[in-house]
Amino acid sequence: MENRKENKMGVMPIGKLLYGMSIPMMISMMVQALYNVVDSIFVAKYSTEGLTAVSLAFPLQSLMIAMGAGTAVGINALLSRSLGEKNFKGANAAANTGIFLSLLSFVLFSIIGLTLAKPFFQIQDFSNTAGQYDVALVKQYGIQYVHICLGASIGIFMQFCFERLLQSTGKTGLAMTTQLIGAVTNIIFDPLLIFGIGPFPEMGIRGAAIATVFGQVVAAVAAIILNVTYNKEITLSIKEIFKPDLNAIKTIYKVGFPSIVMQSIGSVMTFLLNLILGSITIVATTVFGIYFKLQSFIFMPIFGLNNGMVPIIAYNYGAKNEERVKKTIRLTIITAISIMLFGLLCFEAFPQVLLSFFDADEATLTIGVPAFRIIALHFAFAGFCIIAGSVCQAIGNPLYSLIVSVCRQIVVLIPCAFLLSLTKNINLVWLAFPIAEVMSLIMSTVFLRKTMKNASAHMRNT
């Protein structure tokens, strides 16, 4: 591995570096959000029950994404830190072991999707509050959707892994390319397979699931090709993939496991909140599903910004460059807060317009308009909290962000929502979001300060 140049993450001006790495990821994640929304829009046009089914299936999809994304976070941090320390053997171990772990994750979730879909939807029986909804059809559509999306999930796990290998070495433009390819593929095939356009048969909800899986597989193949062709800072080997490095596994999950747990907690929160909302009216679960799709337009850019920030911090922390670490954090927080305030404005000013994209009927608008305005209040604090948690993960204190996530979503949000649901006033239930976020803000501030104090001492004394 001779004649290696200094990685740009150690020398390029922070503003240019952060935005250069983040903007491609922000754009690609916006496209990811777009195809998630477009998917639901087409499903809504096909069937109201289909939209509800997809909304109720979201916790299982979210759990799968948590595993893939969390493992990828660990791979990213280990690989970037190894490169910062000039430990190229460790970087290769991180990459090859990461691929092995992603394959294992696919096997696990394929089994989950094929065996647990039916009992998962049987638990969510809202017959008493269904109104005009056909609950049996909702369950049927949901089971079909989960069987395909989880049972054939190899694409999403490989996509997460190989895209993070590109990101970890600073090739975010190539990572963006793979995401764009996958998203565009999904968007094109959604209407063709759902409605049976041209030579394609009408497949309904199954068509939406197949389009999603196909887009993921195409993106994964593109990411593999780009890694093999352009990512010369790491060496991938089939032999090494199936000889995983135990130390690499430990390190990947030391950082990645808290991220998996945090996102899994989000899945649990969504599932429990759906049960709470469904006890009042099934329409509220549909509104919540629509909100989750739309809020991704605001949160996905933050996660893209996050993905640009993490390797920069990890690299410069490994290189003991305190000034660059602090500059990166400050600029990322300012940018994240600005994005979230823009999102707050959109949800407060145009909730009816946002809901109309999903052919919302009068009942959905009646519940959805105030819901959007109340839930969106937490945007004002969420940007800072997300970045603070990722900083803790990137420099080796993942437990802090885990504690914040558990307290926010399980200790505060769900109990608040349940207690407020006893009033049978659905508008009061939405207040659980801003209440929980205030708690998250306080804890995130305390933990970020403690993390940075310890990190500064480490970088100055070694």
C-alpha positions in Angstrom: 0.0 0.0 0.0 2.8 2.4 -0.9 2.6 6.0 -2.2 -0.6 6.8 -0.4 -1.7 10.5 -0.5 -3.0 12.2 2.6 -6.7 11.7 2.7 -8.7 14.8 2.0 -10.6 14.4 5.3 -7.4 15.5 7.1 -6.4 18.5 5.0 -9.4 20.0 3.1 -11.1 23.2 4.6 -13.9 22.0 6.8 -16.8 23.9 5.1 -15.8 22.7 1.7 -15.2 19.1 2.9 -18.4 18.8 5.0 -20.7 20.2 2.2 -18.7 18.4 -0.5 -19.3 15.1 1.3 -22.7 15.8 2.7 -24.6 17.5 -0.2 -24.4 14.4 -2.5 -25.7 12.3 0.3 -28.4 14.8 1.2 -29.5 14.9 -2.4 -29.5 11.1 -2.7 -31.4 10.7 0.6 -33.9 13.3 -0.6 -34.5 11.1 -3.6 -34.8 8.1 -1.2 -37.5 10.1 0.6 -39.1 10.9 -2.7 -39.4 7.3 -3.8 -40.8 6.4 -0.3 -43.4 9.1 -0.7 -44.1 8.2 -4.3 -44.5 4.6 -3.3 -47.2 5.5 -0.8 -48.9 8.0 -3.2 -49.3 5.2 -5.8 -50.5 2.8 -3.1 -53.0 5.4 -1.8 -54.4 5.7 -5.4 -54.7 2.0 -5.6 -56.4 1.4 -2.2 -57.0 3.2 1.1 -56.6 -0.1 2.8 -53.3 -0.6 1.0 -52.0 2.7 2.4 -53.0 1.7 5.9 -51.4 -1.7 5.5 -48.1 -0.1 4.4 -48.3 2.3 7.3 -48.8 -0.6 9.8 -46.0 -2.6 8.2 -43.6 0.3 8.7 -42.3 -0.9 12.1 -41.0 -4.2 10.7 -39.4 -2.4 7.7 -37.9 0.1 10.2 -36.5 -2.7 12.2 -34.8 -4.1 9.1 -33.4 -0.7 8.2 -32.2 -0.3 11.8 -30.1 -3.5 11.5 -28.7 -2.5 8.0 -28.0 1.1 8.8 -26.6 0.5 12.3 -24.2 -2.1 11.1 -23.1 0.3 8.3 -22.5 3.0 10.9 -20.1 0.7 12.7 -18.4 -0.2 9.5 -18.1 3.5 8.5 -16.6 4.5 11.9 -14.1 1.7 12.1 -13.0 2.0 8.5 -12.6 5.8 8.6 -10.7 5.7 11.9 -8.4 3.0 10.6 -7.6 5.1 7.6 -7.0 8.1 9.8 -4.5 6.0 11.8 -2.9 4.7 8.6 -4.0 1.2 9.6 -4.8 -0.2 6.2 -5.0 -3.8 7.3 -7.6 -2.8 9.8 -9.5 -0.9 7.1 -9.6 -4.0 4.9 -10.8 -6.1 7.9 -13.6 -3.6 8.6 -14.8 -3.7 4.9 -14.7 -7.5 4.4 -16.2 -8.3 7.9 -18.9 -5.7 7.3 -20.0 -7.5 4.2 -20.2 -10.8 6.1 -22.3 -9.2 8.8 -24.7 -7.7 6.2 -25.2 -11.1 4.7 -26.1 -12.6 8.1 -28.5 -9.7 8.7 -30.3 -10.5 5.4 -30.8 -14.2 6.4 -32.2 -13.2 9.8 -34.7 -10.7 8.4 -35.8 -13.0 5.6 -36.8 -15.5 8.2 -38.6 -12.9 10.3 -40.5 -11.6 7.2 -41.7 -15.0 6.1 -42.7 -16.3 9.6 -43.8 -13.3 11.6 -45.8 -11.2 9.2 -49.2 -12.9 9.9 -49.0 -12.7 13.7 -47.7 -9.1 13.5 -50.8 -8.0 11.7 -53.1 -10.1 13.8 -52.0 -8.2 16.8 -53.0 -4.9 15.1 -56.7 -5.6 15.0 -58.6 -2.3 14.9 -62.0 -3.7 14.0 -63.8 -1.6 16.7 -62.4 1.7 15.3 -62.2 0.8 11.6 -65.3 2.6 10.4 -65.5 2.1 6.6 -62.1 0.4 6.5 -62.0 -3.3 5.5 -59.7 -4.6 8.3 -59.4 -8.1 6.7 -58.1 -6.5 3.5 -55.7 -4.3 5.4 -54.2 -7.5 7.0 -54.0 -9.3 3.7 -52.2 -6.4 2.0 -49.9 -6.0 4.9 -48.8 -9.6 5.0 -48.2 -9.6 1.2 -46.0 -6.5 1.5 -43.9 -7.7 4.5 -43.3 -11.2 2.9 -41.7 -9.6 -0.1 -39.9 -6.6 1.4 -38.3 -8.6 4.2 -38.1 -12.0 2.6 -36.2 -10.6 -0.4 -34.2 -8.0 1.5 -30.7 -8.9 0.4 -30.6 -5.7 -1.8 -31.1 -3.3 1.0 -28.4 -4.9 3.3 -25.9 -5.0 0.5 -26.8 -1.4 -0.6 -26.2 -0.1 3.0 -22.9 -1.9 3.3 -21.3 -1.0 0.0 -22.5 2.5 0.0 -20.9 3.1 3.4 -17.6 1.6 2.1 -17.7 4.4 -0.5 -18.6 7.0 2.0 -15.9 6.0 4.5 -13.2 6.7 1.9 -14.7 10.0 1.0 -16.4 8.9 -2.3 -19.8 10.3 -1.4 -20.5 11.2 -5.0 -20.3 7.6 -6.0 -22.5 6.5 -3.1 -25.0 9.1 -4.2 -25.0 7.6 -7.7 -26.0 4.2 -6.4 -28.8 5.6 -4.3 -30.1 7.6 -7.3 -30.1 4.5 -9.5 -32.0 2.5 -6.9 -34.5 5.3 -6.3 -35.2 6.0 -9.9 -35.6 2.3 -10.6 -38.2 2.0 -7.8 -40.1 5.1 -9.0 -40.3 3.8 -12.5 -41.5 0.4 -11.6 -44.0 1.4 -8.9 -46.9 2.4 -11.2 -46.0 -0.2 -13.8 -46.3 -3.1 -11.3 -49.1 -1.7 -9.0 -51.5 -0.8 -11.8 -50.4 -3.2 -14.5 -49.3 -0.7 -17.2 -48.1 -1.9 -20.6 -46.8 -5.5 -20.6 -46.8 -5.7 -16.8 -49.6 -7.5 -14.9 -51.6 -5.6 -12.2 -50.0 -6.7 -8.9 -51.4 -4.1 -6.5 -49.6 -4.0 -3.1 -47.4 -6.9 -4.2 -46.2 -4.7 -7.1 -45.3 -1.9 -4.7 -43.2 -4.3 -2.7 -41.5 -5.9 -5.7 -40.6 -2.5 -7.1 -39.0 -1.6 -3.8 -37.0 -4.8 -3.6 -35.9 -4.5 -7.2 -34.7 -0.9 -6.7 -32.7 -2.0 -3.7 -31.0 -4.9 -5.7 -30.2 -2.6 -8.6 -28.6 -0.1 -6.2 -26.6 -2.8 -4.4 -25.2 -4.1 -7.7 -24.2 -0.6 -8.7 -22.5 0.0 -5.3 -20.6 -3.3 -5.6 -19.4 -2.4 -9.1 -18.3 1.1 -8.1 -16.4 -0.3 -5.1 -14.5 -2.8 -7.1 -13.7 -0.3 -9.8 -12.9 2.9 -7.9 -12.4 2.2 -4.2 -8.7 1.5 -4.2 -8.1 2.4 -0.5 -9.6 -0.9 0.5 -9.1 -4.5 -0.8 -12.2 -6.7 -1.0 -11.8 -10.5 -1.1 -14.4 -13.2 -1.1 -12.1 -15.3 1.0 -11.7 -12.6 3.6 -15.5 -12.0 3.6 -16.1 -15.5 4.8 -13.2 -15.3 7.3 -14.6 -12.5 9.5 -12.2 -10.7 11.9 -13.6 -11.1 15.4 -11.9 -7.9 16.6 -13.5 -6.0 13.7 -16.9 -7.5 14.6 -16.5 -6.3 18.2 -15.5 -2.8 17.1 -18.2 -2.5 14.5 -20.9 -3.4 16.9 -19.4 -1.4 19.7 -20.3 1.6 17.6 -23.1 0.1 15.5 -25.1 -1.8 18.1 -26.3 1.3 19.9 -27.4 2.7 16.6 -29.2 -0.5 15.8 -30.9 -0.4 19.2 -31.8 3.3 18.8 -33.4 2.8 15.4 -35.1 -0.4 16.7 -36.5 1.6 19.5 -38.0 3.8 16.9 -39.6 0.7 15.4 -41.0 -0.3 18.7 -42.2 3.2 19.3 -44.1 3.3 16.0 -45.7 -0.1 16.6 -46.9 0.9 20.1 -48.0 4.3 19.0 -50.0 2.7 16.2 -51.8 0.5 18.8 -52.5 3.7 20.9 -53.8 5.6 17.9 -55.8 2.7 16.6 -57.6 2.4 19.9 -59.2 5.8 19.1 -59.5 5.6 15.3 -57.8 3.6 12.6 -57.7 6.9 10.5 -55.1 8.2 13.0 -52.7 5.3 12.0 -53.1 6.3 8.4 -52.3 9.9 9.2 -49.3 8.9 11.3 -48.0 6.7 8.3 -48.4 9.7 5.9 -46.6 11.9 8.4 -43.7 9.5 8.6 -43.3 9.4 4.9 -43.4 13.2 4.5 -41.2 14.0 7.5 -38.4 12.0 5.8 -38.1 14.9 3.4 -36.8 16.9 6.3 -35.0 14.2 8.3 -33.3 12.5 5.4 -31.1 15.6 4.6 -30.1 15.6 8.2 -29.0 12.0 8.0 -27.2 12.8 4.8 -25.4 15.6 6.6 -24.7 13.1 9.4 -23.2 10.7 7.0 -20.9 13.4 5.7 -19.9 14.4 9.2 -19.2 11.0 10.8 -16.2 10.0 8.7 -14.7 13.5 9.0 -14.9 13.4 12.8 -13.8 9.8 13.1 -10.8 10.4 10.8 -9.7 13.6 12.5 -10.3 12.1 16.0 -8.0 9.2 14.9 -5.5 11.8 13.6 -5.7 13.8 16.9 -6.8 17.0 15.2 -9.0 18.6 17.8 -9.6 21.9 15.9 -11.0 20.1 12.8 -13.2 17.9 14.9 -14.8 20.9 16.7 -15.2 23.0 13.5 -17.0 20.1 11.9 -19.4 19.7 14.8 -20.2 23.4 15.0 -20.9 23.7 11.2 -23.0 20.5 11.1 -25.2 21.6 14.0 -25.9 25.1 12.5 -26.8 23.5 9.2 -29.0 20.8 10.8 -31.0 23.4 12.8 -31.5 25.5 9.7 -32.9 22.6 7.7 -35.3 21.6 10.5 -36.6 25.2 10.9 -37.5 25.1 7.2 -39.3 21.8 7.7 -41.2 23.3 10.7 -42.4 26.2 8.5 -43.6 23.8 5.8 -45.6 21.6 8.1 -47.1 24.5 10.0 -48.1 26.5 6.8 -49.2 23.8 4.3 -50.5 20.6 6.1 -53.6 20.4 3.9 -51.5 20.6 0.8 -49.2 17.9 2.0 -52.0 15.5 2.9 -53.7 16.1 -0.5 -50.9 14.3 -2.2 -52.2 11.1 -0.7 -55.8 11.6 -1.8 -56.8 12.3 1.8 -60.5 12.2 2.4 -62.4 14.5 4.8 -61.8 12.2 7.8 -58.0 12.1 7.1 -57.8 15.9 6.7 -59.8 16.5 9.9 -57.3 14.5 11.9 -54.2 15.1 9.8 -54.1 18.9 9.6 -53.8 19.6 13.4 -51.7 16.5 13.8 -49.0 17.8 11.4 -48.9 21.2 13.1 -48.6 19.7 16.6 -46.0 17.0 15.8 -43.8 19.4 13.7 -43.1 21.5 16.8 -40.4 19.0 17.8 -38.5 19.8 14.6 -37.1 22.9 16.3 -35.0 20.7 18.6 -34.6 17.5 16.6 -31.7 18.6 14.4 -29.4 19.4 17.3 -30.3 16.2 19.0 -29.6 14.0 16.0 -26.2 15.5 15.4 -25.2 15.4 19.0 -26.0 11.7 19.2 -23.9 11.0 16.1 -21.0 12.9 17.5 -21.1 10.7 20.6 -21.1 7.6 18.4 -18.4 8.8 16.0 -15.8 9.3 18.8 -16.6 6.3 20.9 -19.4 7.2 23.3 -22.4 5.5 21.7 -24.0 4.8 25.0 -25.0 8.4 25.5 -27.1 8.6 22.3 -28.6 5.2 23.2 -29.8 6.5 26.6 -31.3 9.6 25.0 -33.1 7.6 22.4 -34.6 5.2 25.0 -35.7 8.0 27.2 -37.2 10.0 24.4 -39.2 7.3 22.7 -39.9 4.7 25.3 -39.7 6.4 28.7 -41.4 9.7 27.7 -43.2 9.6 24.3 -45.1 6.3 24.6 -46.3 6.8 28.2 -47.3 10.4 27.4 -49.2 9.3 24.3 -51.0 6.6 26.3 -52.0 8.9 29.1 -53.2 11.5 26.7 -55.1 8.9 24.7 -57.3 8.2 27.7 -59.0 11.5 27.0 -60.1 10.1 23.6 -59.0 13.5 22.1 -56.6 12.5 19.3 -55.1 16.0 19.1 -53.8 15.7 22.6 -52.0 12.5 21.8 -49.8 14.3 19.2 -48.4 16.5 22.0 -46.3 13.6 23.1 -43.8 14.4 20.3 -42.8 17.9 21.4 -42.8 16.9 25.0 -40.4 14.1 24.4 -38.1 16.2 22.3 -37.7 18.8 25.0 -36.4 16.1 27.2 -34.1 14.9 24.4 -32.7 18.4 24.0 -31.7 18.6 27.6 -30.0 15.2 27.8 -28.3 15.7 24.4 -26.8 19.0 25.5 -25.4 17.4 28.7 -24.0 14.4 27.0 -22.4 16.3 24.1 -20.5 18.6 26.5 -19.3 15.6 28.5 -18.2 13.7 25.3 -16.3 16.7 23.9 -14.6 17.3 27.2 -13.3 13.7 27.3 -12.4 13.8 23.5 -10.4 17.0 23.9 -8.4 15.5 26.8 -7.7 12.3 24.7 -6.6 14.3 21.7 -4.3 16.6 23.7 -2.7 13.9 25.8 -1.7 11.4 23.1 
